[in-house]
Amino acid sequence: MVRKLMLMTTGEVLVEKIKESLSSVLPISVIVLLLTFIVVPVDSGLLLAYLTGTVLLILGMGFFTLGADISMTPMGQHVGSSVVKKRKLWLIILVSFLVGTLVTISEPDLQVLAKQLNGSINSTLLIVAVGIGVGLFLIIAMLRIVFKIRLSYILIAGYAIIFILAIFAPQEFIPAAFDAGGVTTGPMTVPFIMALGVGVASIRSDKAAEEDSFGLVALCSIGPILTVIILSIITKANAVYTPYEMPKIDNSQELAVSILKQFPEYFKEVAIALLPILIFFIIYQFIVSKIQKKALNKIVAGAIYTYLGLVLFLTGANAGFMPVGYYIGTQLGNLPYSWIIVPIGMLTGFFIVRAEPAVHVLSVQVENITSGSITRKHILLSLELGVSAAVGMAMIRVFTGISLLWFIVPIYVIALVLTFISPKIFTSIAFDSGGVASGPMTAAFLLPFASGACESLENSVITDAFGLIALVAGAPLLTIQILGLIFKIKSSKAHVAEETVQPEKTEEVENETLVM
């Protein structure tokens, strides 16, 4: 597949990427469409907005994945490998901190969360603090690869500190804090940071290098949770939710005006997101490690594709999927059988994970690095099952008001125990997958869906709907490590079978020799 793409022109590759995004987005689009026809009827303006958003989503994901492949991934790999080649610890620390902070501050999903909590903590303070948190944990993640420290030890220490601090934090902030860990590892962060890990690990020649190339996203997810909890303790703020306002769209002209108004906002937002990391890379390659002009031009061209893709994707997600998600959730919450939000949530969760841009990056990178031994199909199925279960738990919380800690603590305890049983590479992939699965589609559809249902049921959105992203980020930690155990058991059985068969063959050869 990779060789086939290399032989194609950029236009042909783009068409191929759009076809892939169509196959990823189509299932969830059809599910939502069926809901609007069968369970929750919507007016023609909202349906038109949803259909338009779907088209923008498909085009955006196609452009984004092309741009990530030819720009974000090579940038991260180049920085990662070159910074280790210099063999200067201070340079590794400085570059890790700058990259982690810059990429996080520019993450679109973090901007959305900060706006929703603006009444509680100043949004600028929150964004900068979370960025610094990711920068510090990216330093730890890079040093872990260099010094060959086991990932599970750092994860256990990190989450132990989180759960201890959670005792002293205002309880209504806990869901938002865990959600912050999910939203910061989105479409901007994942391609660059994952490639950074591959670049660093490529310098090592030992067998564990492949396993250690994963885990950066996992550790970077800890920083935001810690910073939001610490901020809530220091500021002693009360969590405030800003209600979502449904757009009023009665016809196609009003829809066109609405989308055209949003485009400039996202052009600006994505430019602010992409420019810092692009400028950093250009300065870095001139000062520290130069690359060929042809390769640099390709990276810049790829950055343009990434830019256009994210603009189209975010516009489609927020203009089309967000209002429909909120409306469906509101209407389902008003039904006499409102418990139906649980199975419907699980169904949408199963299909929506394929539409996350960063999931494509992770699944392809896993398949490439493991030379196909861990296939994209296995990773996607594990994520689908995990996210489906997570959304089911989130909907149970919306329906009953059970505290997030009753779900999240057992998930992380079991996941951390599994780190000592499951193969190391599956542990690293699992904790990376948690951050990857909780991307813009979760924030743009599932969270508004939960918020709408919560408001209809007259429950607290800030305590009962928030936390959905955290659960989506947590469930894959279990499913992918369980997948690792299955692989381990199958490998052991295959090895035993080979040892059993081999003596029989030897005996047959000896008998033949005796007959001769």
C-alpha positions as CSV (number, residue, x, y, z in Angstrom):
1,M,0.0,0.0,0.0
2,V,2.8,2.4,1.0
3,R,4.7,1.6,-2.3
4,K,1.6,2.1,-4.3
5,L,1.0,5.6,-2.8
6,M,4.7,6.5,-3.5
7,L,4.2,5.8,-7.2
8,M,1.1,8.0,-7.4
9,T,0.9,11.7,-8.1
10,T,-0.2,14.1,-5.4
11,G,-3.6,14.5,-7.0
12,E,-4.0,10.7,-7.2
13,V,-2.9,10.3,-3.6
14,L,-5.4,13.0,-2.5
15,V,-8.3,11.2,-4.3
16,E,-7.2,8.0,-2.5
17,K,-7.2,9.8,0.8
18,I,-10.6,11.2,0.2
19,K,-11.9,7.7,-0.6
20,E,-10.4,6.5,2.7
21,S,-12.0,9.3,4.6
22,L,-15.3,8.6,2.9
23,S,-15.2,5.0,4.2
24,S,-14.3,6.3,7.7
25,V,-17.0,9.0,7.9
26,L,-19.8,7.3,6.0
27,P,-20.8,4.7,8.7
28,I,-21.3,7.3,11.5
29,S,-23.0,9.7,9.0
30,V,-25.5,7.0,8.0
31,I,-26.2,6.1,11.7
32,V,-26.9,9.7,12.6
33,L,-29.1,10.1,9.4
34,L,-31.1,7.0,10.3
35,L,-31.6,8.4,13.8
36,T,-33.0,11.7,12.3
37,F,-35.4,9.6,10.1
38,I,-36.5,7.0,12.6
39,V,-36.1,8.2,16.2
40,V,-35.6,12.0,16.3
41,P,-37.1,14.0,13.4
42,V,-35.2,17.2,12.6
43,D,-36.2,20.2,10.5
44,S,-34.9,20.6,7.0
45,G,-32.5,23.4,7.9
46,L,-30.7,21.4,10.5
47,L,-30.6,18.3,8.3
48,L,-29.1,20.4,5.4
49,A,-26.5,21.7,7.8
50,Y,-25.7,18.1,8.8
51,L,-25.3,16.9,5.2
52,T,-23.1,19.9,4.3
53,G,-21.0,19.3,7.4
54,T,-20.6,15.6,6.4
55,V,-19.2,16.6,3.0
56,L,-16.8,19.1,4.5
57,L,-15.8,16.5,7.1
58,I,-14.9,14.0,4.3
59,L,-13.0,16.5,2.2
60,G,-11.2,17.9,5.3
61,M,-10.1,14.5,6.6
62,G,-8.7,13.6,3.1
63,F,-6.6,16.8,2.9
64,F,-5.5,16.4,6.5
65,T,-4.3,12.8,6.3
66,L,-2.4,13.7,3.1
67,G,-0.8,16.7,4.8
68,A,0.0,14.7,7.9
69,D,1.8,12.0,5.9
70,I,4.0,14.4,3.9
71,S,4.5,17.2,6.4
72,M,3.7,16.6,10.1
73,T,5.2,13.1,10.3
74,P,8.4,13.9,8.5
75,M,8.9,17.0,10.6
76,G,8.5,15.1,13.8
77,Q,10.8,12.3,12.7
78,H,13.5,14.7,11.5
79,V,13.5,16.7,14.8
80,G,13.4,13.5,16.9
81,S,16.3,11.8,15.2
82,S,18.5,14.9,14.8
83,V,18.1,16.1,18.4
84,V,19.3,12.7,19.7
85,K,22.2,12.6,17.2
86,K,23.6,15.8,18.7
87,R,23.9,13.9,22.0
88,K,23.3,17.0,24.1
89,L,20.9,16.5,27.0
90,W,20.0,20.3,27.3
91,L,19.0,20.4,23.6
92,I,16.7,17.4,24.1
93,I,15.1,19.1,27.1
94,L,14.7,22.5,25.4
95,V,13.3,21.1,22.1
96,S,10.9,18.8,23.9
97,F,9.5,21.6,26.1
98,L,9.1,24.0,23.2
99,V,7.5,21.4,20.9
100,G,5.1,20.2,23.6
101,T,4.1,23.7,24.7
102,L,3.7,25.1,21.2
103,V,1.7,22.2,19.7
104,T,-0.6,22.1,22.7
105,I,-1.3,25.8,22.9
106,S,-2.3,25.6,19.2
107,E,-4.5,22.5,19.6
108,P,-8.1,23.4,18.4
109,D,-9.8,21.0,20.8
110,L,-8.2,22.7,23.8
111,Q,-9.5,26.1,22.6
112,V,-13.1,24.6,22.7
113,L,-12.7,23.2,26.2
114,A,-11.2,26.5,27.5
115,K,-14.1,28.5,26.1
116,Q,-16.6,26.1,27.9
117,L,-14.8,26.6,31.2
118,N,-14.1,30.4,30.7
119,G,-16.5,31.2,33.5
120,S,-14.4,29.1,35.9
121,I,-10.8,29.7,34.9
122,N,-9.5,32.3,32.6
123,S,-9.2,30.6,29.2
124,T,-5.7,32.1,28.4
125,L,-4.4,31.0,31.8
126,L,-5.8,27.5,31.3
127,I,-4.4,27.1,27.7
128,V,-0.9,28.3,28.7
129,A,-0.8,26.1,31.9
130,V,-1.9,23.0,30.0
131,G,0.7,23.8,27.3
132,I,3.4,24.0,29.9
133,G,2.1,20.7,31.5
134,V,2.4,18.9,28.1
135,G,5.9,20.4,27.5
136,L,7.2,19.1,30.8
137,F,5.8,15.6,30.3
138,L,7.1,15.5,26.7
139,I,10.6,16.1,28.3
140,I,9.9,13.1,30.6
141,A,8.7,11.0,27.6
142,M,11.8,11.8,25.5
143,L,14.2,11.1,28.4
144,R,12.4,7.8,29.0
145,I,13.3,6.7,25.4
146,V,16.9,7.9,25.8
147,F,17.5,6.3,29.1
148,K,15.3,3.2,28.4
149,I,13.0,3.6,31.4
150,R,9.9,1.3,31.5
151,L,6.7,3.3,30.5
152,S,4.5,1.6,33.2
153,Y,6.6,3.0,36.1
154,I,6.1,6.6,34.9
155,L,2.4,6.0,34.2
156,I,1.8,4.5,37.7
157,A,3.6,7.5,39.3
158,G,1.8,10.0,37.2
159,Y,-1.7,8.7,37.8
160,A,-1.0,8.1,41.5
161,I,-0.2,11.8,41.9
162,I,-3.4,12.7,39.9
163,F,-5.7,10.6,42.1
164,I,-4.1,11.9,45.3
165,L,-4.5,15.5,44.2
166,A,-8.1,14.8,43.0
167,I,-9.0,14.3,46.7
168,F,-8.3,18.0,47.4
169,A,-9.7,19.5,44.2
170,P,-13.3,20.7,43.8
171,Q,-15.2,17.6,42.6
172,E,-17.0,19.4,39.8
173,F,-13.6,20.1,38.2
174,I,-12.5,16.4,38.1
175,P,-14.5,15.5,34.8
176,A,-13.1,18.7,33.1
177,A,-9.6,17.9,34.2
178,F,-9.7,14.3,32.8
179,D,-11.4,15.7,29.6
180,A,-8.4,18.1,29.2
181,G,-6.1,15.1,29.0
182,G,-8.1,13.8,26.1
183,V,-8.6,17.0,24.1
184,T,-5.0,18.1,24.1
185,T,-3.8,15.1,22.2
186,G,-5.8,15.9,19.0
187,P,-5.1,16.3,15.3
188,M,-2.3,18.8,15.7
189,T,-0.5,17.1,18.5
190,V,-0.6,13.4,17.6
191,P,1.1,13.4,14.2
192,F,4.0,15.5,15.3
193,I,4.6,14.0,18.8
194,M,4.2,10.4,17.6
195,A,6.7,11.0,14.7
196,L,9.0,12.6,17.3
197,G,9.1,9.4,19.2
198,V,9.8,7.3,16.1
199,G,12.6,9.7,15.2
200,V,14.2,9.4,18.7
201,A,13.8,5.6,18.8
202,S,15.3,5.2,15.3
203,I,18.8,6.2,16.7
204,R,18.7,3.1,18.9
205,S,19.5,-0.3,17.5
206,D,18.2,-2.5,20.4
207,K,15.1,-4.6,20.2
208,A,13.2,-2.4,22.7
209,A,13.5,0.7,20.4
210,E,10.3,-0.2,18.5
211,E,8.3,-0.5,21.7
212,D,9.7,2.8,23.2
213,S,8.8,4.8,20.0
214,F,5.2,4.7,21.4
215,G,4.2,6.2,24.7
216,L,4.8,9.9,24.1
217,V,1.1,10.7,23.6
218,A,0.3,8.7,26.7
219,L,2.6,10.7,28.9
220,C,1.6,14.0,27.4
221,S,-2.0,13.3,28.4
222,I,-1.0,13.3,32.1
223,G,0.2,16.9,32.0
224,P,-3.2,18.6,31.3
225,I,-5.0,16.5,33.9
226,L,-2.5,17.6,36.6
227,T,-2.4,21.2,35.6
228,V,-6.2,21.6,35.5
229,I,-6.5,19.9,39.0
230,I,-3.7,22.1,40.4
231,L,-5.3,25.2,38.9
232,S,-8.7,24.3,40.4
233,I,-7.0,23.8,43.9
234,I,-5.0,27.1,43.6
235,T,-7.8,29.3,42.2
236,K,-10.6,27.6,44.3
237,A,-12.9,28.3,41.3
238,N,-16.4,27.0,40.9
239,A,-16.9,25.1,37.6
240,V,-19.3,27.0,35.3
241,Y,-20.8,25.5,32.1
242,T,-21.6,27.8,29.1
243,P,-24.8,26.4,27.5
244,Y,-24.7,25.6,23.8
245,E,-26.7,27.8,21.5
246,M,-28.5,26.1,18.6
247,P,-28.0,27.9,15.3
248,K,-31.3,29.0,13.6
249,I,-31.2,27.8,9.9
250,D,-34.4,27.8,7.9
251,N,-33.1,27.6,4.4
252,S,-30.0,27.0,2.2
253,Q,-29.1,30.6,2.0
254,E,-29.0,31.0,5.8
255,L,-26.9,27.9,6.0
256,A,-24.4,29.3,3.4
257,V,-24.2,32.5,5.3
258,S,-23.7,30.6,8.6
259,I,-20.8,28.5,7.1
260,L,-19.2,31.5,5.4
261,K,-19.2,33.3,8.7
262,Q,-17.4,30.3,10.4
263,F,-14.8,29.8,7.7
264,P,-12.8,33.0,8.6
265,E,-12.8,32.0,12.3
266,Y,-11.4,28.6,11.5
267,F,-8.9,29.9,9.0
268,K,-7.6,32.1,11.7
269,E,-7.8,29.5,14.4
270,V,-5.9,26.8,12.4
271,A,-3.3,29.3,11.2
272,I,-2.6,30.2,14.8
273,A,-2.4,26.4,15.5
274,L,-0.1,25.5,12.6
275,L,2.2,28.5,12.2
276,P,4.1,28.2,15.5
277,I,5.2,24.6,14.9
278,L,6.0,25.3,11.2
279,I,8.1,28.4,12.2
280,F,9.8,26.4,14.9
281,F,10.7,23.6,12.4
282,I,12.1,26.0,9.8
283,I,14.2,27.8,12.4
284,Y,15.3,24.5,13.9
285,Q,16.4,23.0,10.6
286,F,18.4,26.1,9.7
287,I,20.2,26.3,13.1
288,V,20.5,22.7,14.3
289,S,20.0,20.3,11.4
290,K,19.5,21.3,7.8
291,I,17.5,19.2,5.4
292,Q,17.5,19.3,1.6
293,K,15.5,22.1,-0.1
294,K,13.3,19.7,-2.0
295,A,12.3,17.9,1.3
296,L,11.6,21.3,2.9
297,N,9.4,22.4,0.0
298,K,7.5,19.1,0.3
299,I,7.0,19.7,4.0
300,V,5.7,23.3,3.4
301,A,3.3,22.0,0.7
302,G,2.1,19.3,3.1
303,A,1.5,21.9,5.8
304,I,-0.8,23.7,3.4
305,Y,-2.8,20.5,2.9
306,T,-2.9,20.0,6.6
307,Y,-4.1,23.6,7.1
308,L,-6.9,23.3,4.5
309,G,-7.9,19.9,5.8
310,L,-8.3,21.1,9.4
311,V,-10.2,24.2,8.4
312,L,-12.7,22.0,6.4
313,F,-12.9,19.3,9.0
314,L,-13.5,21.7,12.0
315,T,-16.0,23.7,10.1
316,G,-17.9,20.5,9.1
317,A,-17.7,19.1,12.6
318,N,-18.9,22.3,14.3
319,A,-21.4,23.5,11.7
320,G,-22.9,20.2,11.0
321,F,-22.3,17.5,13.6
322,M,-22.4,19.6,16.8
323,P,-25.9,21.1,16.4
324,V,-27.3,17.7,15.3
325,G,-25.6,15.9,18.2
326,Y,-27.0,18.4,20.7
327,Y,-30.5,18.3,19.2
328,I,-30.6,14.5,19.1
329,G,-29.4,14.3,22.7
330,T,-32.0,16.9,23.9
331,Q,-34.9,15.1,22.2
332,L,-33.8,11.6,23.4
333,G,-33.6,13.0,27.0
334,N,-37.2,14.1,26.7
335,L,-38.5,10.7,25.7
336,P,-40.4,8.5,28.2
337,Y,-37.8,5.8,27.5
338,S,-34.8,8.2,27.8
339,W,-32.7,5.1,28.8
340,I,-32.3,4.7,25.0
341,I,-29.5,7.2,25.1
342,V,-27.2,4.3,26.4
343,P,-27.5,1.9,23.4
344,I,-27.6,4.8,20.9
345,G,-24.6,6.3,22.5
346,M,-22.7,3.0,22.3
347,L,-23.7,2.5,18.6
348,T,-22.5,6.0,17.6
349,G,-19.3,5.6,19.7
350,F,-18.5,2.4,17.9
351,F,-18.6,4.1,14.5
352,I,-17.4,7.6,15.3
353,V,-13.8,6.6,16.2
354,R,-13.0,5.8,12.6
355,A,-13.8,9.4,11.7
356,E,-11.1,10.8,14.1
357,P,-8.2,12.2,12.0
358,A,-5.5,11.2,14.5
359,V,-6.8,7.6,14.6
360,H,-5.6,7.3,11.0
361,V,-2.1,8.5,11.9
362,L,-1.8,6.1,14.8
363,S,-3.1,3.0,13.0
364,V,-0.9,3.5,10.0
365,Q,2.1,4.2,12.1
366,V,1.6,1.1,14.2
367,E,1.2,-1.1,11.1
368,N,4.4,0.4,9.6
369,I,6.6,0.3,12.7
370,T,5.6,-3.3,13.5
371,S,6.0,-4.4,9.9
372,G,2.3,-5.5,9.8
373,S,2.5,-7.8,12.8
374,I,-0.1,-5.5,14.5
375,T,-2.5,-4.6,11.7
376,R,-4.6,-1.5,11.3
377,K,-7.7,-3.6,11.3
378,H,-6.9,-5.0,14.8
379,I,-6.2,-1.5,16.2
380,L,-9.4,0.0,14.8
381,L,-11.5,-2.9,16.1
382,S,-10.0,-2.5,19.6
383,L,-10.6,1.2,19.5
384,E,-14.2,0.8,18.3
385,L,-15.0,-1.7,21.1
386,G,-13.3,0.5,23.7
387,V,-15.0,3.7,22.6
388,S,-18.4,2.0,22.3
389,A,-18.1,0.8,25.9
390,A,-16.8,4.2,27.1
391,V,-19.7,6.1,25.6
392,G,-22.1,3.6,27.1
393,M,-20.6,4.3,30.6
394,A,-20.8,8.1,29.9
395,M,-24.5,7.8,29.0
396,I,-25.1,5.8,32.2
397,R,-23.6,8.7,34.1
398,V,-25.8,11.2,32.2
399,F,-28.9,9.1,33.0
400,T,-28.0,8.4,36.7
401,G,-25.5,11.1,37.8
402,I,-23.0,8.6,39.1
403,S,-19.6,10.2,39.9
404,L,-16.9,9.9,37.2
405,L,-14.4,8.5,39.7
406,W,-16.5,5.3,40.1
407,F,-15.7,4.6,36.5
408,I,-12.3,6.2,35.8
409,V,-10.5,4.8,38.9
410,P,-11.2,1.1,38.2
411,I,-10.3,1.6,34.5
412,Y,-6.9,3.1,35.2
413,V,-6.2,0.6,38.0
414,I,-6.9,-2.4,35.8
415,A,-5.1,-0.7,32.9
416,L,-2.0,-0.1,35.0
417,V,-2.1,-3.7,36.3
418,L,-2.2,-4.9,32.7
419,T,1.0,-3.1,31.9
420,F,2.9,-5.8,33.8
421,I,1.1,-8.6,31.9
422,S,0.5,-7.4,28.4
423,P,3.4,-7.1,25.9
424,K,5.2,-3.7,26.3
425,I,4.5,-2.5,22.8
426,F,0.7,-3.0,23.3
427,T,0.9,-1.1,26.6
428,S,2.6,1.8,24.8
429,I,0.1,1.7,21.9
430,A,-2.9,1.4,24.3
431,F,-2.0,4.5,26.3
432,D,-1.3,6.4,23.1
433,S,-4.7,5.3,21.7
434,G,-6.5,6.8,24.7
435,G,-5.5,10.3,23.7
436,V,-5.9,9.6,20.0
437,A,-9.5,8.3,20.2
438,S,-10.8,11.4,22.0
439,G,-10.5,13.9,19.2
440,P,-12.6,16.6,17.5
441,M,-15.4,14.3,16.5
442,T,-15.9,13.3,20.2
443,A,-15.8,16.9,21.2
444,A,-18.1,18.1,18.3
445,F,-20.7,15.3,18.4
446,L,-20.6,13.1,21.4
447,L,-20.1,15.8,24.1
448,P,-22.9,18.0,22.7
449,F,-25.0,14.8,22.5
450,A,-24.4,14.1,26.2
451,S,-24.9,17.7,27.2
452,G,-28.2,17.9,25.4
453,A,-29.5,14.7,27.1
454,C,-28.2,16.0,30.4
455,E,-30.1,19.3,30.1
456,S,-33.3,17.5,29.2
457,L,-33.0,15.2,32.2
458,E,-32.3,18.3,34.4
459,N,-29.0,16.9,35.5
460,S,-25.7,18.9,35.9
461,V,-23.8,19.1,32.6
462,I,-20.6,20.1,34.3
463,T,-20.5,17.0,36.5
464,D,-22.6,14.4,34.6
465,A,-21.9,15.1,30.9
466,F,-18.3,16.3,31.2
467,G,-16.0,13.3,31.7
468,L,-17.2,11.7,28.5
469,I,-13.9,12.5,26.7
470,A,-12.0,11.1,29.7
471,L,-13.9,7.8,29.5
472,V,-13.3,7.6,25.7
473,A,-9.6,8.2,26.4
474,G,-9.6,5.5,29.1
475,A,-11.4,2.5,27.6
476,P,-8.9,1.8,24.8
477,L,-6.3,1.3,27.5
478,L,-8.1,-1.9,28.4
479,T,-9.2,-3.2,25.0
480,I,-5.8,-2.8,23.3
481,Q,-3.9,-4.3,26.2
482,I,-6.4,-7.2,26.2
483,L,-5.6,-7.5,22.4
484,G,-1.9,-7.7,23.4
485,L,-2.7,-10.6,25.8
486,I,-4.6,-12.4,23.1
487,F,-1.6,-12.0,20.8
488,K,0.7,-13.2,23.5
489,I,-1.4,-16.3,24.2
490,K,-1.6,-17.2,20.5
491,S,2.1,-16.7,20.0
492,S,2.8,-19.0,23.0
493,K,0.5,-21.7,21.6
494,A,2.1,-21.4,18.2
495,H,5.6,-21.7,19.8
496,V,4.5,-24.8,21.7
497,A,3.0,-26.3,18.6
498,E,6.3,-25.8,16.7
499,E,8.2,-27.5,19.5
500,T,5.8,-30.4,19.4
501,V,5.9,-30.9,15.7
502,Q,9.7,-30.6,15.4
503,P,10.6,-33.8,17.3
504,E,8.1,-35.8,15.3
505,K,9.8,-34.6,12.1
506,T,13.2,-35.5,13.5
507,E,11.9,-39.0,14.5
508,E,10.5,-39.6,11.0
509,V,13.9,-38.6,9.4
510,E,15.7,-41.0,11.7
511,N,13.3,-43.9,10.9
512,E,13.8,-43.2,7.2
513,T,17.5,-43.4,7.7
514,L,17.2,-46.7,9.5
515,V,15.1,-48.1,6.7
516,M,17.7,-47.1,4.1
